[in-house]
């Protein structure tokens, strides 16, 4: 994984930990430790090689920090289409601003 991939995977993992019911009572440091372990495991196992560039993603998901979070990270992160859930909800998610389609950039 290159640096950009590690950053994107870390953000995705953090969001997964942040919204998971089993971890919602943990403090930020504990959540960061969980993410560090997950990313280390991914690097060791060589997983996620099929998604090795931003070109592999079709959609971005908007995320927003909780008001009490020490670090605010609001913005867009690429999301694998199979992690969105039911495909018939995609247009609804786009309409409410939760998802947006990644437009190809040609140089």
C-alpha positions, 0 to 999 in steps of 0.5 A: 500500500502506498501512503495515499492508500494507507490514509484512505484505508485508515479513514475508512477504518476509523469511520467503521470503528466510530459508528460501530455500536460496540465501540461507541463508548470508547475514547478517541485513543482507544478507537485510534488503537483499534484502527492502528491494529486493523491497518497493521493487519491489512499491511501484513496480510496484503489484503485490499490489493484489489482496491489499490487506487482511487480509480477502483472506487465509484462513490464517495461517502460524506462523513462528519465528526461527532460534536464532542470529538477532539479532532474534526474530520469532515469530508468525503472518503471513497467507499467500496460499492459493496459496502454501501448496502442495498444498491437500490438505496444509492440514488436516495443516498446521493439525493440526500447528500450522503454519497456522490459519484466519483467523476473521472479526472482526465489530465 
